Amino acid sequence: MDFGAEGDPAHLRGDGGMKAATIRDVAERADVSVASVSRVLNGAGPVTEATKNRVLEAARALQYVPHSGARSLSTSKTQTIGVILPDLYGEFFSELIRGMDVAARSLGYHLIVSSSHDDAEEASAAIRSMRGRVDGLIVLSPHLDAANLAAGLAGRTPILLMNGGAAVGRPSIVVDNHGGAVLAVEHLVATGRRRIAHISGPAGNLEAEARLAGYLQAMAQAGLPTSVVEGEFTQSSGHAAGVELARRELRPDAVFAGNDNMAVGAMLALQDAGLRVPEDMAIIGFDDVPIAGLVRPALTTLRIHIAETGRSALERLVRLINAAGEAVADTACEIVRPELVVRPSSNPATQNQAHSNSGGRLHALADTPSLKGENT
């Protein structure tokens, strides 16, 4: 419906200015009740085609814009979803929000996005500010205490937790970070690497801890020594770790970074030090953010279909909103299984040699089936 179409002038204020039309003005012009106008504009309740046409024509003529606050009072819904992230910076979060936004628009919802700055108290403040203003909440928190706190503060507002570990009794979506890390190490071992270092994420972060645990388990199963350098999930921390690894007398022959940002930072540091990737040191990341396929050599990584996961999360929350009050509640923990995407940054030695002899560039070996969540 085009409420910007030209029509009769809106009512004049006492000072000669224009006064916004109200729902009563529309009802008077269309010669119907206010309730009939409300039913037409909200698409709720039976009205005749003639009444509908008169109301819409009156709304166009008066350039009437429905008041979202008044509509939310009458329908008990705001058509708005709140999203609380630990940070707003970086490709991971922009991809996640992109997926959520696509789903929200297709379902007639708007997003309010806030950052907790990875702090439980700020997350609490954001949740309190959104209660009553949103129909549901998506809270992404890599800290279990913050996730539990968020669930407790939400009250009756439907809430979906992401990446905070399996929340018992709460609908949630988590990535199998442990399994993804095992895949990464197994891939590097299969390419002939034996001195595999890990650049870990920040301490206390559940995802970082799960990826570290997966690395340690896979290395133990392979009978290989471990080497861990602490990072912060940032490119700068990955660069610092790469500088440290490049200076070692006995350098690793491969690096598994806890995310793609750190992997890219480490790769730049190694290249600045005159080392070749993957000939001198292979690198693998985690997440498959867009830059992973753009750097050279392109980065092997664990793909979790970030935008698709965001879309799936929002669609699931809308189902929770629509099912509010039903006897059987959705409390499942959906697990996203990462898939290995092999690119040139982890080529085995035989392929590296063939690459050098041919002077060509090997193409990424990427498998891209649709990711399906699994319920546990």
C-alpha atoms as a printed R data frame, in Angstrom:
    type eleno elety resid chain resno       x       y       z
1   ATOM     1    CA   MET     A     1   0.000   0.000   0.000
2   ATOM     2    CA   ASP     A     2   1.436   3.402  -1.025
3   ATOM     3    CA   PHE     A     3   0.721   5.916   1.723
4   ATOM     4    CA   GLY     A     4   2.901   8.478  -0.047
5   ATOM     5    CA   ALA     A     5   0.434   9.012  -2.892
6   ATOM     6    CA   GLU     A     6  -0.853  12.525  -3.360
7   ATOM     7    CA   GLY     A     7  -4.341  13.254  -2.093
8   ATOM     8    CA   ASP     A     8  -6.329  15.914  -0.273
9   ATOM     9    CA   PRO     A     9  -4.278  18.139   2.005
10  ATOM    10    CA   ALA     A    10  -3.850  16.865   5.551
11  ATOM    11    CA   HIS     A    11  -5.574  18.809   8.310
12  ATOM    12    CA   LEU     A    12  -4.062  22.167   9.150
13  ATOM    13    CA   ARG     A    13  -2.771  22.869  12.641
14  ATOM    14    CA   GLY     A    14  -3.610  26.102  14.313
15  ATOM    15    CA   ASP     A    15  -0.259  27.563  13.246
16  ATOM    16    CA   GLY     A    16  -0.908  26.756   9.599
17  ATOM    17    CA   GLY     A    17   1.311  23.667   9.605
18  ATOM    18    CA   MET     A    18   0.247  20.209   8.510
19  ATOM    19    CA   LYS     A    19  -1.226  17.785  11.064
20  ATOM    20    CA   ALA     A    20  -0.738  14.039  10.586
21  ATOM    21    CA   ALA     A    21  -3.945  12.170   9.887
22  ATOM    22    CA   THR     A    22  -5.236   9.809  12.566
23  ATOM    23    CA   ILE     A    23  -7.112   6.539  12.301
24  ATOM    24    CA   ARG     A    24 -10.286   8.451  13.245
25  ATOM    25    CA   ASP     A    25  -9.751  10.765  10.258
26  ATOM    26    CA   VAL     A    26  -9.526   7.727   7.982
27  ATOM    27    CA   ALA     A    27 -12.671   6.237   9.484
28  ATOM    28    CA   GLU     A    28 -14.590   9.499   9.065
29  ATOM    29    CA   ARG     A    29 -13.524   9.915   5.431
30  ATOM    30    CA   ALA     A    30 -14.321   6.285   4.571
31  ATOM    31    CA   ASP     A    31 -17.614   6.479   6.510
32  ATOM    32    CA   VAL     A    32 -16.797   3.362   8.545
33  ATOM    33    CA   SER     A    33 -15.984   2.624  12.169
34  ATOM    34    CA   VAL     A    34 -12.501   2.911  13.652
35  ATOM    35    CA   ALA     A    35 -12.625  -0.852  14.264
36  ATOM    36    CA   SER     A    36 -13.190  -1.465  10.554
37  ATOM    37    CA   VAL     A    37 -10.171   0.676   9.648
38  ATOM    38    CA   SER     A    38  -8.072  -1.241  12.157
39  ATOM    39    CA   ARG     A    39  -9.190  -4.579  10.706
40  ATOM    40    CA   VAL     A    40  -8.311  -3.488   7.163
41  ATOM    41    CA   LEU     A    41  -4.894  -2.048   8.005
42  ATOM    42    CA   ASN     A    42  -3.899  -4.943  10.278
43  ATOM    43    CA   GLY     A    43  -5.294  -7.596   7.972
44  ATOM    44    CA   ALA     A    44  -7.231  -9.054  10.877
45  ATOM    45    CA   GLY     A    45 -10.940  -9.825  10.921
46  ATOM    46    CA   PRO     A    46 -13.595  -9.972   8.204
47  ATOM    47    CA   VAL     A    47 -14.415  -6.900   6.100
48  ATOM    48    CA   THR     A    48 -16.219  -6.559   2.788
49  ATOM    49    CA   GLU     A    49 -14.241  -5.757  -0.338
50  ATOM    50    CA   ALA     A    50 -16.100  -2.460  -0.667
51  ATOM    51    CA   THR     A    51 -15.186  -1.436   2.888
52  ATOM    52    CA   LYS     A    52 -11.576  -2.437   2.341
53  ATOM    53    CA   ASN     A    53 -11.339  -0.333  -0.813
54  ATOM    54    CA   ARG     A    54 -12.909   2.725   0.863
55  ATOM    55    CA   VAL     A    55 -10.506   2.488   3.798
56  ATOM    56    CA   LEU     A    56  -7.437   2.100   1.615
57  ATOM    57    CA   GLU     A    57  -8.505   4.998  -0.611
58  ATOM    58    CA   ALA     A    58  -9.094   7.211   2.436
59  ATOM    59    CA   ALA     A    59  -5.705   6.268   3.880
60  ATOM    60    CA   ARG     A    60  -4.004   7.155   0.599
61  ATOM    61    CA   ALA     A    61  -5.822  10.442   0.274
62  ATOM    62    CA   LEU     A    62  -4.956  11.483   3.831
63  ATOM    63    CA   GLN     A    63  -1.412  10.087   3.549
64  ATOM    64    CA   TYR     A    64  -2.120   8.166   6.733
65  ATOM    65    CA   VAL     A    65   0.821   6.312   8.283
66  ATOM    66    CA   PRO     A    66  -0.155   3.674  10.896
67  ATOM    67    CA   HIS     A    67   1.478   4.251  14.287
68  ATOM    68    CA   SER     A    68   3.616   1.226  15.080
69  ATOM    69    CA   GLY     A    69   3.281   1.734  18.821
70  ATOM    70    CA   ALA     A    70  -0.496   1.842  18.680
71  ATOM    71    CA   ARG     A    71  -0.547  -1.187  16.411
72  ATOM    72    CA   SER     A    72   1.609  -3.148  18.866
73  ATOM    73    CA   LEU     A    73  -0.829  -2.328  21.679
74  ATOM    74    CA   SER     A    74  -3.771  -3.621  19.682
75  ATOM    75    CA   THR     A    75  -2.067  -6.776  18.442
76  ATOM    76    CA   SER     A    76   0.254  -7.430  21.427
77  ATOM    77    CA   LYS     A    77   3.086  -7.746  18.898
78  ATOM    78    CA   THR     A    78   5.766  -5.329  17.777
79  ATOM    79    CA   GLN     A    79   6.916  -7.297  14.695
80  ATOM    80    CA   THR     A    80  10.414  -6.644  16.019
81  ATOM    81    CA   ILE     A    81  13.117  -9.065  17.093
82  ATOM    82    CA   GLY     A    82  16.033  -8.195  19.327
83  ATOM    83    CA   VAL     A    83  19.512  -9.562  18.612
84  ATOM    84    CA   ILE     A    84  22.293  -9.290  21.181
85  ATOM    85    CA   LEU     A    85  25.812 -10.080  19.980
86  ATOM    86    CA   PRO     A    86  29.095 -10.071  21.892
87  ATOM    87    CA   ASP     A    87  30.553  -7.726  19.246
88  ATOM    88    CA   LEU     A    88  29.453  -5.972  16.055
89  ATOM    89    CA   TYR     A    89  32.884  -5.898  14.431
90  ATOM    90    CA   GLY     A    90  34.112  -8.361  11.844
91  ATOM    91    CA   GLU     A    91  32.920 -10.508   8.992
92  ATOM    92    CA   PHE     A    92  31.483 -13.250  11.186
93  ATOM    93    CA   PHE     A    93  28.912 -10.991  12.837
94  ATOM    94    CA   SER     A    94  28.079  -9.101   9.633
95  ATOM    95    CA   GLU     A    95  27.388 -12.409   7.868
96  ATOM    96    CA   LEU     A    96  25.275 -13.639  10.784
97  ATOM    97    CA   ILE     A    97  23.186 -10.450  10.798
98  ATOM    98    CA   ARG     A    98  22.864 -10.579   7.010
99  ATOM    99    CA   GLY     A    99  21.233 -13.997   7.245
100 ATOM   100    CA   MET     A   100  18.937 -12.873  10.061
101 ATOM   101    CA   ASP     A   101  17.933  -9.731   8.181
102 ATOM   102    CA   VAL     A   102  16.979 -11.637   5.036
103 ATOM   103    CA   ALA     A   103  14.752 -13.963   7.068
104 ATOM   104    CA   ALA     A   104  13.268 -11.108   9.111
105 ATOM   105    CA   ARG     A   105  12.238  -9.133   6.033
106 ATOM   106    CA   SER     A   106  10.681 -12.166   4.419
107 ATOM   107    CA   LEU     A   107   8.603 -12.787   7.561
108 ATOM   108    CA   GLY     A   108   7.592  -9.164   8.120
109 ATOM   109    CA   TYR     A   109   9.879  -8.464  11.084
110 ATOM   110    CA   HIS     A   110  12.418  -5.783  11.896
111 ATOM   111    CA   LEU     A   111  15.653  -6.208  13.858
112 ATOM   112    CA   ILE     A   112  17.042  -4.288  16.803
113 ATOM   113    CA   VAL     A   113  20.729  -5.188  17.192
114 ATOM   114    CA   SER     A   114  22.814  -4.474  20.261
115 ATOM   115    CA   SER     A   115  26.308  -5.430  21.415
116 ATOM   116    CA   SER     A   116  27.095  -6.744  24.874
117 ATOM   117    CA   HIS     A   117  30.795  -6.010  24.291
118 ATOM   118    CA   ASP     A   118  31.393  -9.521  25.569
119 ATOM   119    CA   ASP     A   119  30.284  -8.429  29.039
120 ATOM   120    CA   ALA     A   120  27.535 -10.129  31.059
121 ATOM   121    CA   GLU     A   121  26.368  -6.917  32.746
122 ATOM   122    CA   GLU     A   122  26.040  -5.096  29.430
123 ATOM   123    CA   ALA     A   123  24.156  -8.058  28.011
124 ATOM   124    CA   SER     A   124  21.765  -7.819  30.971
125 ATOM   125    CA   ALA     A   125  21.249  -4.098  30.362
126 ATOM   126    CA   ALA     A   126  20.552  -4.724  26.667
127 ATOM   127    CA   ILE     A   127  17.971  -7.412  27.487
128 ATOM   128    CA   ARG     A   128  16.207  -5.188  30.001
129 ATOM   129    CA   SER     A   129  16.055  -2.344  27.483
130 ATOM   130    CA   MET     A   130  14.479  -4.623  24.871
131 ATOM   131    CA   ARG     A   131  11.837  -6.296  27.026
132 ATOM   132    CA   GLY     A   132   8.420  -5.082  25.945
133 ATOM   133    CA   ARG     A   133   9.863  -3.645  22.733
134 ATOM   134    CA   VAL     A   134  10.498  -6.928  20.937
135 ATOM   135    CA   ASP     A   135   8.529 -10.112  20.336
136 ATOM   136    CA   GLY     A   136  11.555 -12.345  20.881
137 ATOM   137    CA   LEU     A   137  15.292 -12.343  21.518
138 ATOM   138    CA   ILE     A   138  18.299 -14.014  19.942
139 ATOM   139    CA   VAL     A   139  21.274 -13.895  22.294
140 ATOM   140    CA   LEU     A   140  24.677 -14.976  21.077
141 ATOM   141    CA   SER     A   141  27.027 -15.434  23.981
142 ATOM   142    CA   PRO     A   142  30.146 -17.591  24.084
143 ATOM   143    CA   HIS     A   143  30.069 -17.484  27.895
144 ATOM   144    CA   LEU     A   144  27.816 -19.908  29.734
145 ATOM   145    CA   ASP     A   145  27.096 -17.561  32.672
146 ATOM   146    CA   ALA     A   146  26.005 -14.782  30.328
147 ATOM   147    CA   ALA     A   147  23.798 -17.178  28.355
148 ATOM   148    CA   ASN     A   148  22.085 -18.440  31.517
149 ATOM   149    CA   LEU     A   149  21.689 -14.882  32.785
150 ATOM   150    CA   ALA     A   150  20.103 -13.841  29.493
151 ATOM   151    CA   ALA     A   151  17.611 -16.691  29.643
152 ATOM   152    CA   GLY     A   152  16.675 -15.754  33.195
153 ATOM   153    CA   LEU     A   153  16.188 -12.065  32.419
154 ATOM   154    CA   ALA     A   154  14.063 -12.611  29.331
155 ATOM   155    CA   GLY     A   155  11.016 -13.495  31.435
156 ATOM   156    CA   ARG     A   156   8.149 -14.560  29.184
157 ATOM   157    CA   THR     A   157   9.804 -13.185  26.057
158 ATOM   158    CA   PRO     A   158  10.720 -16.083  23.736
159 ATOM   159    CA   ILE     A   159  14.510 -16.394  23.598
160 ATOM   160    CA   LEU     A   160  16.910 -18.404  21.452
161 ATOM   161    CA   LEU     A   161  20.467 -18.863  22.686
162 ATOM   162    CA   MET     A   162  23.379 -19.268  20.285
163 ATOM   163    CA   ASN     A   163  26.931 -20.498  20.848
164 ATOM   164    CA   GLY     A   164  26.599 -20.575  24.621
165 ATOM   165    CA   GLY     A   165  26.892 -24.330  24.982
166 ATOM   166    CA   ALA     A   166  23.981 -26.741  25.159
167 ATOM   167    CA   ALA     A   167  21.413 -24.946  27.319
168 ATOM   168    CA   VAL     A   168  19.306 -27.566  29.093
169 ATOM   169    CA   GLY     A   169  15.621 -26.741  28.847
170 ATOM   170    CA   ARG     A   170  16.225 -23.768  26.560
171 ATOM   171    CA   PRO     A   171  15.972 -23.584  22.752
172 ATOM   172    CA   SER     A   172  19.494 -23.129  21.462
173 ATOM   173    CA   ILE     A   173  21.819 -23.440  18.484
174 ATOM   174    CA   VAL     A   174  25.433 -24.419  18.977
175 ATOM   175    CA   VAL     A   175  28.332 -25.196  16.656
176 ATOM   176    CA   ASP     A   176  30.175 -28.494  17.084
177 ATOM   177    CA   ASN     A   177  33.440 -26.670  17.718
178 ATOM   178    CA   HIS     A   178  35.136 -29.724  19.200
179 ATOM   179    CA   GLY     A   179  34.306 -31.906  16.207
180 ATOM   180    CA   GLY     A   180  35.395 -29.188  13.789
181 ATOM   181    CA   ALA     A   181  38.777 -28.880  15.487
182 ATOM   182    CA   VAL     A   182  39.290 -32.645  15.269
183 ATOM   183    CA   LEU     A   183  38.558 -32.461  11.530
184 ATOM   184    CA   ALA     A   184  41.133 -29.689  11.130
185 ATOM   185    CA   VAL     A   185  43.909 -31.620  12.857
186 ATOM   186    CA   GLU     A   186  43.076 -34.874  11.076
187 ATOM   187    CA   HIS     A   187  43.277 -33.064   7.743
188 ATOM   188    CA   LEU     A   188  46.701 -31.597   8.542
189 ATOM   189    CA   VAL     A   189  47.988 -34.972   9.708
190 ATOM   190    CA   ALA     A   190  46.715 -36.541   6.488
191 ATOM   191    CA   THR     A   191  48.739 -34.022   4.481
192 ATOM   192    CA   GLY     A   192  51.923 -35.144   6.239
193 ATOM   193    CA   ARG     A   193  52.243 -32.468   8.913
194 ATOM   194    CA   ARG     A   194  53.516 -33.541  12.320
195 ATOM   195    CA   ARG     A   195  54.442 -30.318  14.170
196 ATOM   196    CA   ILE     A   196  50.999 -28.724  14.359
197 ATOM   197    CA   ALA     A   197  50.574 -25.595  16.507
198 ATOM   198    CA   HIS     A   198  47.258 -24.131  17.634
199 ATOM   199    CA   ILE     A   199  46.407 -20.445  18.002
200 ATOM   200    CA   SER     A   200  43.637 -20.470  20.583
201 ATOM   201    CA   GLY     A   201  40.832 -18.024  21.216
202 ATOM   202    CA   PRO     A   202  40.336 -16.012  24.428
203 ATOM   203    CA   ALA     A   203  40.227 -17.755  27.791
204 ATOM   204    CA   GLY     A   204  36.725 -18.309  29.158
205 ATOM   205    CA   ASN     A   205  35.178 -18.355  25.690
206 ATOM   206    CA   LEU     A   206  33.228 -21.602  25.293
207 ATOM   207    CA   GLU     A   207  33.863 -21.834  21.560
208 ATOM   208    CA   ALA     A   208  37.583 -21.253  21.981
209 ATOM   209    CA   GLU     A   209  37.771 -23.828  24.752
210 ATOM   210    CA   ALA     A   210  35.913 -26.435  22.674
211 ATOM   211    CA   ARG     A   211  38.207 -25.880  19.682
212 ATOM   212    CA   LEU     A   212  41.270 -26.153  21.906
213 ATOM   213    CA   ALA     A   213  39.926 -29.374  23.441
214 ATOM   214    CA   GLY     A   214  39.333 -30.817  19.981
215 ATOM   215    CA   TYR     A   215  42.875 -29.934  18.935
216 ATOM   216    CA   LEU     A   216  44.378 -31.541  22.047
217 ATOM   217    CA   GLN     A   217  42.302 -34.711  21.625
218 ATOM   218    CA   ALA     A   218  43.150 -35.120  17.943
219 ATOM   219    CA   MET     A   219  46.864 -34.530  18.568
220 ATOM   220    CA   ALA     A   220  46.849 -37.084  21.379
221 ATOM   221    CA   GLN     A   221  45.128 -39.639  19.163
222 ATOM   222    CA   ALA     A   222  47.782 -39.047  16.505
223 ATOM   223    CA   GLY     A   223  50.569 -39.362  19.070
224 ATOM   224    CA   LEU     A   224  51.881 -35.881  18.302
225 ATOM   225    CA   PRO     A   225  53.243 -33.158  20.622
226 ATOM   226    CA   THR     A   226  51.088 -30.068  21.163
227 ATOM   227    CA   SER     A   227  51.964 -26.376  20.994
228 ATOM   228    CA   VAL     A   228  49.454 -23.666  21.897
229 ATOM   229    CA   VAL     A   229  49.802 -19.911  21.416
230 ATOM   230    CA   GLU     A   230  47.094 -17.760  22.973
231 ATOM   231    CA   GLY     A   231  45.081 -15.438  20.760
232 ATOM   232    CA   GLU     A   232  41.969 -13.256  21.018
233 ATOM   233    CA   PHE     A   233  39.996 -14.217  17.871
234 ATOM   234    CA   THR     A   234  41.360 -11.020  16.238
235 ATOM   235    CA   GLN     A   235  43.579 -10.641  13.194
236 ATOM   236    CA   SER     A   236  46.140  -8.693  15.220
237 ATOM   237    CA   SER     A   237  46.444 -11.489  17.793
238 ATOM   238    CA   GLY     A   238  46.851 -13.994  14.970
239 ATOM   239    CA   HIS     A   239  49.599 -11.839  13.486
240 ATOM   240    CA   ALA     A   240  51.399 -11.685  16.836
241 ATOM   241    CA   ALA     A   241  51.150 -15.477  17.151
242 ATOM   242    CA   GLY     A   242  52.491 -15.881  13.616
243 ATOM   243    CA   VAL     A   243  55.468 -13.683  14.433
244 ATOM   244    CA   GLU     A   244  56.221 -15.834  17.479
245 ATOM   245    CA   LEU     A   245  55.930 -19.094  15.534
246 ATOM   246    CA   ALA     A   246  58.125 -17.802  12.698
247 ATOM   247    CA   ARG     A   247  60.930 -16.963  15.155
248 ATOM   248    CA   ARG     A   248  61.087 -20.421  16.726
249 ATOM   249    CA   GLU     A   249  64.188 -22.462  16.103
250 ATOM   250    CA   LEU     A   250  62.064 -25.548  15.521
251 ATOM   251    CA   ARG     A   251  59.118 -24.095  13.682
252 ATOM   252    CA   PRO     A   252  55.772 -25.865  13.290
253 ATOM   253    CA   ASP     A   253  55.011 -27.235   9.844
254 ATOM   254    CA   ALA     A   254  51.314 -26.388  10.256
255 ATOM   255    CA   VAL     A   255  49.019 -24.080  12.222
256 ATOM   256    CA   PHE     A   256  45.393 -24.590  13.184
257 ATOM   257    CA   ALA     A   257  44.006 -21.177  14.105
258 ATOM   258    CA   GLY     A   258  40.875 -20.918  16.245
259 ATOM   259    CA   ASN     A   259  39.145 -18.736  13.643
260 ATOM   260    CA   ASP     A   260  39.744 -17.293  10.195
261 ATOM   261    CA   ASN     A   261  40.683 -13.826  11.473
262 ATOM   262    CA   MET     A   262  43.631 -15.231  13.402
263 ATOM   263    CA   ALA     A   263  44.552 -17.532  10.511
264 ATOM   264    CA   VAL     A   264  44.758 -14.589   8.115
265 ATOM   265    CA   GLY     A   265  46.818 -12.575  10.608
266 ATOM   266    CA   ALA     A   266  49.203 -15.497  11.095
267 ATOM   267    CA   MET     A   267  49.517 -15.989   7.338
268 ATOM   268    CA   LEU     A   268  50.506 -12.341   6.847
269 ATOM   269    CA   ALA     A   269  53.100 -12.601   9.612
270 ATOM   270    CA   LEU     A   270  54.636 -15.732   8.098
271 ATOM   271    CA   GLN     A   271  54.777 -14.139   4.658
272 ATOM   272    CA   ASP     A   272  56.378 -11.003   6.133
273 ATOM   273    CA   ALA     A   273  59.007 -13.280   7.695
274 ATOM   274    CA   GLY     A   274  59.810 -14.749   4.267
275 ATOM   275    CA   LEU     A   275  58.101 -18.070   4.889
276 ATOM   276    CA   ARG     A   276  55.931 -19.757   2.286
277 ATOM   277    CA   VAL     A   277  52.395 -20.957   2.910
278 ATOM   278    CA   PRO     A   278  51.832 -23.886   2.650
279 ATOM   279    CA   GLU     A   279  55.352 -25.039   1.640
280 ATOM   280    CA   ASP     A   280  57.012 -23.997   4.920
281 ATOM   281    CA   MET     A   281  53.916 -23.918   7.089
282 ATOM   282    CA   ALA     A   282  50.349 -24.928   6.293
283 ATOM   283    CA   ILE     A   283  47.477 -22.935   7.816
284 ATOM   284    CA   ILE     A   284  43.857 -23.790   8.518
285 ATOM   285    CA   GLY     A   285  41.164 -21.588  10.068
286 ATOM   286    CA   PHE     A   286  37.580 -21.919  11.316
287 ATOM   287    CA   ASP     A   287  34.240 -20.290  10.257
288 ATOM   288    CA   ASP     A   288  34.767 -19.663   6.513
289 ATOM   289    CA   VAL     A   289  34.183 -15.913   6.532
290 ATOM   290    CA   PRO     A   290  34.262 -14.321   3.048
291 ATOM   291    CA   ILE     A   291  37.907 -13.238   3.244
292 ATOM   292    CA   ALA     A   292  39.008 -16.869   3.651
293 ATOM   293    CA   GLY     A   293  38.465 -17.475  -0.055
294 ATOM   294    CA   LEU     A   294  40.037 -14.160  -1.106
295 ATOM   295    CA   VAL     A   295  43.472 -14.263   0.549
296 ATOM   296    CA   ARG     A   296  46.366 -15.899  -1.285
297 ATOM   297    CA   PRO     A   297  46.853 -18.695  -0.841
298 ATOM   298    CA   ALA     A   298  43.136 -19.225  -0.219
299 ATOM   299    CA   LEU     A   299  42.504 -20.466   3.303
300 ATOM   300    CA   THR     A   300  41.476 -23.988   4.222
301 ATOM   301    CA   THR     A   301  38.842 -23.715   6.926
302 ATOM   302    CA   LEU     A   302  35.825 -25.228   8.667
303 ATOM   303    CA   ARG     A   303  32.614 -23.915   7.136
304 ATOM   304    CA   ILE     A   304  29.588 -23.342   9.321
305 ATOM   305    CA   HIS     A   305  27.439 -21.437   6.780
306 ATOM   306    CA   ILE     A   306  27.259 -18.304   8.916
307 ATOM   307    CA   ALA     A   307  24.509 -16.462   7.054
308 ATOM   308    CA   GLU     A   308  22.446 -19.633   6.720
309 ATOM   309    CA   THR     A   309  22.800 -20.255  10.462
310 ATOM   310    CA   GLY     A   310  21.587 -16.698  11.134
311 ATOM   311    CA   ARG     A   311  18.608 -17.207   8.835
312 ATOM   312    CA   SER     A   312  17.743 -20.510  10.492
313 ATOM   313    CA   ALA     A   313  17.996 -18.955  13.964
314 ATOM   314    CA   LEU     A   314  15.592 -16.156  13.150
315 ATOM   315    CA   GLU     A   315  13.077 -18.469  11.505
316 ATOM   316    CA   ARG     A   316  13.173 -20.734  14.538
317 ATOM   317    CA   LEU     A   317  12.621 -17.808  16.903
318 ATOM   318    CA   VAL     A   318   9.584 -16.705  14.901
319 ATOM   319    CA   ARG     A   319   8.193 -20.220  15.264
320 ATOM   320    CA   LEU     A   320   8.771 -19.926  19.024
321 ATOM   321    CA   ILE     A   321   6.936 -16.586  19.064
322 ATOM   322    CA   ASN     A   322   3.978 -18.003  17.162
323 ATOM   323    CA   ALA     A   323   3.875 -21.074  19.409
324 ATOM   324    CA   ALA     A   324   4.035 -19.135  22.683
325 ATOM   325    CA   GLY     A   325   1.760 -20.711  25.252
326 ATOM   326    CA   GLU     A   326   1.558 -24.110  23.600
327 ATOM   327    CA   ALA     A   327   1.734 -27.122  25.892
328 ATOM   328    CA   VAL     A   328   4.732 -28.698  24.131
329 ATOM   329    CA   ALA     A   329   7.603 -26.213  24.077
330 ATOM   330    CA   ASP     A   330  10.614 -26.287  21.758
331 ATOM   331    CA   THR     A   331  13.630 -26.794  24.015
332 ATOM   332    CA   ALA     A   332  15.891 -28.612  21.561
333 ATOM   333    CA   CYS     A   333  19.569 -27.865  21.133
334 ATOM   334    CA   GLU     A   334  20.305 -27.710  17.412
335 ATOM   335    CA   ILE     A   335  23.895 -28.622  16.565
336 ATOM   336    CA   VAL     A   336  25.597 -27.155  13.501
337 ATOM   337    CA   ARG     A   337  28.229 -29.563  12.154
338 ATOM   338    CA   PRO     A   338  31.164 -27.787  10.481
339 ATOM   339    CA   GLU     A   339  32.390 -29.095   7.150
340 ATOM   340    CA   LEU     A   340  35.981 -29.029   5.980
341 ATOM   341    CA   VAL     A   341  36.686 -26.779   2.988
342 ATOM   342    CA   VAL     A   342  40.089 -27.597   1.530
343 ATOM   343    CA   ARG     A   343  41.946 -24.758  -0.180
344 ATOM   344    CA   PRO     A   344  45.625 -24.237  -1.156
345 ATOM   345    CA   SER     A   345  46.819 -23.030   2.281
346 ATOM   346    CA   SER     A   346  47.023 -26.660   3.429
347 ATOM   347    CA   ASN     A   347  48.179 -28.419   0.266
348 ATOM   348    CA   PRO     A   348  50.225 -31.570   0.964
349 ATOM   349    CA   ALA     A   349  53.906 -31.610   0.052
350 ATOM   350    CA   THR     A   350  53.346 -33.576  -3.161
351 ATOM   351    CA   GLN     A   351  50.858 -30.987  -4.413
352 ATOM   352    CA   ASN     A   352  53.168 -28.148  -3.396
353 ATOM   353    CA   GLN     A   353  55.931 -29.630  -5.500
354 ATOM   354    CA   ALA     A   354  53.627 -30.099  -8.469
355 ATOM   355    CA   HIS     A   355  52.447 -26.529  -8.062
356 ATOM   356    CA   SER     A   356  56.015 -25.201  -8.086
357 ATOM   357    CA   ASN     A   357  56.962 -27.217 -11.169
358 ATOM   358    CA   SER     A   358  53.909 -26.182 -13.178
359 ATOM   359    CA   GLY     A   359  53.963 -22.542 -12.135
360 ATOM   360    CA   GLY     A   360  50.168 -22.683 -11.928
361 ATOM   361    CA   ARG     A   361  47.758 -22.045  -9.126
362 ATOM   362    CA   LEU     A   362  45.834 -24.920  -7.613
363 ATOM   363    CA   HIS     A   363  42.126 -24.327  -7.276
364 ATOM   364    CA   ALA     A   364  40.313 -24.698  -3.956
365 ATOM   365    CA   LEU     A   365  38.712 -28.068  -3.380
366 ATOM   366    CA   ALA     A   366  35.491 -26.794  -1.820
367 ATOM   367    CA   ASP     A   367  32.408 -28.913  -1.286
368 ATOM   368    CA   THR     A   368  29.308 -26.782  -0.762
369 ATOM   369    CA   PRO     A   369  26.256 -28.855   0.203
370 ATOM   370    CA   SER     A   370  23.529 -27.176   2.246
371 ATOM   371    CA   LEU     A   371  24.119 -27.374   5.972
372 ATOM   372    CA   LYS     A   372  21.454 -29.055   8.041
373 ATOM   373    CA   GLY     A   373  21.091 -28.643  11.776
374 ATOM   374    CA   GLU     A   374  20.736 -31.709  13.979
375 ATOM   375    CA   ASN     A   375  18.606 -31.862  17.082
376 ATOM   376    CA   THR     A   376  19.781 -33.555  20.227
